[in-house]
Amino acid sequence: MTENMESWVQKANVLIEALPYIREFSGKKIVVKYGGSAMTDNALKKSVIQDVALLKLVGFKPIIVHGGGKEISKWVKLSGQTPEFVEGLRVTDEKTMEVAEMVLNKVNKDLVQYMESNGVKAAGVSGKDGGTLLCRKKKAGKRDIGYVGEVAEVNTSLIDTLIENDFVPVICPVGLGRKDFHAYNVNADDAACAIAEAENAAKLVFLSDIEGVYADPTDPTTLISEMSVKETNEFIASGNAGGGMLPKLRGCVDAIENGVSRVHILDGRIEHCLLLEFFTNKGIGTAIIGDNEERYYHENR
């Protein structure tokens, strides 16, 4: 067999390997929380958007929820203010809220532009549009941290209308106060979880700057490929889930307990991470599944 023929056969085998996953999830909604280095590195940004475009073209129904924390901090500083955080939450006064909304809308339209350049129709909206994300004020302990919201209700009508008309919704996490109708800054992870739950998504994916969940956070060889909700709760209780992983894991568990089938934590610094996780037997990140869900087709993970 010639070298070229071997290359072609290998490509064919990759497509065959993807078939059961396409069959399983085609026609189902998946929510991708887009963040980390994949948002700031142009090559990675292109890779992620190409992945989402391919998922859309093979029948998935992707919904993108993005953050923009680093960019917001940059512009807050340029406006003469000092970014302040309490318990990981950005203190958001009136001026900071204006900056956050401006930055997030710019990031939103950039992502739409990338999607359109890959031949996929996309529509950028904020959680304010159509009352998609209705919020109540969130506090850090007993401290009032301004216009920071937690999602009280998700109205899916606008998202569903976009999907039904063949658009990929690209959503920035600015919510609308349920009582005061003010703009509220919402944690992007929380927004993605709430939207995935409301849409009964088959998958919720977090793109971050870590490979996944490690049994030993100091040992990168201890990556956990799959965890049930029970195993995840045990891991949280063990105290090994430190830093930003703890609230992310709690959000994963909450999402699964509220109707999401599977949650993935992936390293967005790896090109085409979505395709590698969704369409290959081994996968690359950590998948969290319900206690009664079947393990993946791939038994060698």
JOJOFEN-V267783 format. One record per backbone hydrogen bond with DSSP energy under -0.5 kcal/mol. CO is the residue of the C=O (numbers start at 1). NH is the residue of the N-H. E is the energy in kcal/mol with one decimal. If there is no record, write none. Layout:
((CO,NH,E) (CO,NH,E))
This chain:
((2,6,-2.3) (3,7,-1.9) (4,8,-2.2) (5,9,-2.6) (6,10,-2.3) (7,11,-1.9) (8,12,-2.3) (9,13,-2.5) (10,14,-1.8) (11,15,-1.8) (12,16,-2.3) (13,17,-2.4) (14,18,-1.3) (15,19,-0.8) (16,19,-0.8) (16,20,-0.5) (18,21,-0.6) (18,22,-2.2) (19,23,-2.8) (20,24,-2.0) (21,25,-2.0) (22,26,-2.0) (25,28,-2.1) (28,61,-2.4) (29,202,-2.5) (29,203,-1.1) (30,32,-0.5) (30,63,-2.2) (31,33,-0.6) (31,205,-3.0) (32,34,-0.8) (32,65,-2.8) (33,35,-0.6) (33,207,-2.5) (34,67,-1.5) (35,38,-0.7) (36,39,-2.0) (37,40,-1.1) (37,41,-2.4) (40,42,-0.6) (41,45,-2.8) (42,46,-2.3) (43,47,-2.0) (44,48,-2.7) (45,49,-2.3) (46,50,-2.3) (47,51,-2.1) (48,52,-2.5) (49,53,-2.5) (50,54,-2.3) (51,55,-2.7) (52,56,-2.3) (53,57,-2.3) (54,58,-1.6) (55,60,-2.4) (56,59,-1.6) (59,27,-2.8) (61,30,-1.8) (62,169,-0.5) (63,32,-3.1) (64,171,-3.3) (65,34,-2.9) (66,173,-0.9) (68,72,-2.4) (69,73,-2.4) (70,74,-1.9) (71,75,-1.9) (72,76,-2.4) (73,77,-2.1) (74,78,-1.9) (75,79,-1.4) (76,81,-2.2) (77,80,-1.8) (81,83,-0.5) (84,91,-3.1) (86,89,-1.9) (89,86,-2.6) (91,93,-0.6) (92,147,-3.3) (93,97,-2.5) (94,98,-1.8) (95,99,-2.0) (96,100,-2.9) (97,101,-2.5) (98,102,-2.1) (99,103,-2.8) (100,104,-2.7) (101,105,-2.0) (102,106,-1.7) (103,107,-2.6) (104,108,-2.4) (105,109,-2.1) (106,110,-1.9) (107,111,-2.0) (108,112,-1.9) (109,113,-2.2) (110,114,-2.0) (111,115,-2.4) (112,116,-2.8) (113,117,-1.9) (114,118,-0.6) (115,118,-1.3) (115,120,-1.7) (116,119,-1.8) (121,168,-2.2) (123,170,-2.4) (125,172,-2.0) (126,129,-1.1) (127,133,-3.1) (128,131,-2.2) (129,132,-1.3) (132,134,-0.6) (132,155,-1.9) (133,176,-2.9) (134,152,-3.0) (134,153,-1.8) (135,178,-2.9) (136,150,-2.5) (138,145,-0.5) (139,141,-0.8) (140,143,-2.0) (143,140,-1.8) (143,145,-0.6) (145,92,-2.7) (146,148,-2.0) (147,149,-0.5) (147,185,-2.9) (148,138,-3.1) (149,187,-0.5) (150,136,-2.0) (153,134,-2.7) (153,155,-0.5) (154,156,-0.7) (156,160,-3.0) (157,161,-2.0) (158,162,-2.2) (159,163,-2.4) (160,164,-2.7) (161,165,-1.1) (162,167,-2.7) (163,166,-1.9) (167,169,-0.7) (168,123,-2.0) (169,64,-2.6) (169,171,-0.5) (170,125,-2.6) (171,66,-2.1) (172,127,-1.4) (172,174,-2.3) (173,175,-0.6) (173,186,-2.3) (175,184,-2.4) (176,135,-2.8) (177,181,-1.3) (182,177,-2.9) (184,175,-2.7) (184,186,-0.5) (185,149,-2.3) (187,191,-2.4) (188,192,-2.5) (189,193,-2.3) (190,194,-2.4) (191,195,-2.4) (192,196,-2.6) (193,197,-2.4) (194,198,-2.3) (195,199,-2.1) (196,201,-2.4) (197,200,-1.1) (201,261,-1.5) (202,262,-1.1) (203,31,-2.6) (204,264,-2.9) (205,33,-3.7) (205,207,-0.6) (206,208,-0.6) (206,266,-2.9) (208,268,-2.6) (213,224,-3.2) (215,217,-0.5) (216,219,-2.7) (218,220,-0.5) (219,222,-2.0) (220,223,-0.6) (222,215,-2.4) (223,225,-0.6) (224,213,-0.5) (225,287,-2.9) (227,289,-2.5) (228,232,-2.6) (229,233,-2.7) (230,234,-2.1) (231,235,-2.1) (232,236,-2.5) (233,237,-2.4) (234,238,-1.3) (235,239,-0.5) (235,240,-0.9) (236,239,-1.3) (240,242,-1.2) (242,245,-1.6) (243,246,-0.7) (243,247,-0.5) (244,248,-1.1) (245,249,-2.8) (246,250,-2.2) (247,251,-2.1) (248,252,-2.1) (249,253,-2.5) (250,254,-2.4) (251,255,-2.4) (252,256,-2.2) (253,257,-2.5) (254,258,-0.7) (255,258,-0.7) (255,260,-2.3) (256,259,-1.5) (261,290,-0.9) (262,204,-1.9) (263,288,-3.6) (264,206,-3.0) (264,266,-0.5) (265,286,-2.1) (266,208,-2.3) (266,268,-0.9) (267,270,-1.7) (269,271,-0.6) (270,273,-1.3) (272,276,-2.2) (273,277,-2.0) (274,278,-2.7) (275,279,-2.6) (276,280,-0.7) (286,265,-2.6) (287,227,-2.5) (288,263,-2.5) (289,229,-1.0) (290,293,-1.4) (297,299,-0.7) (298,301,-0.6))
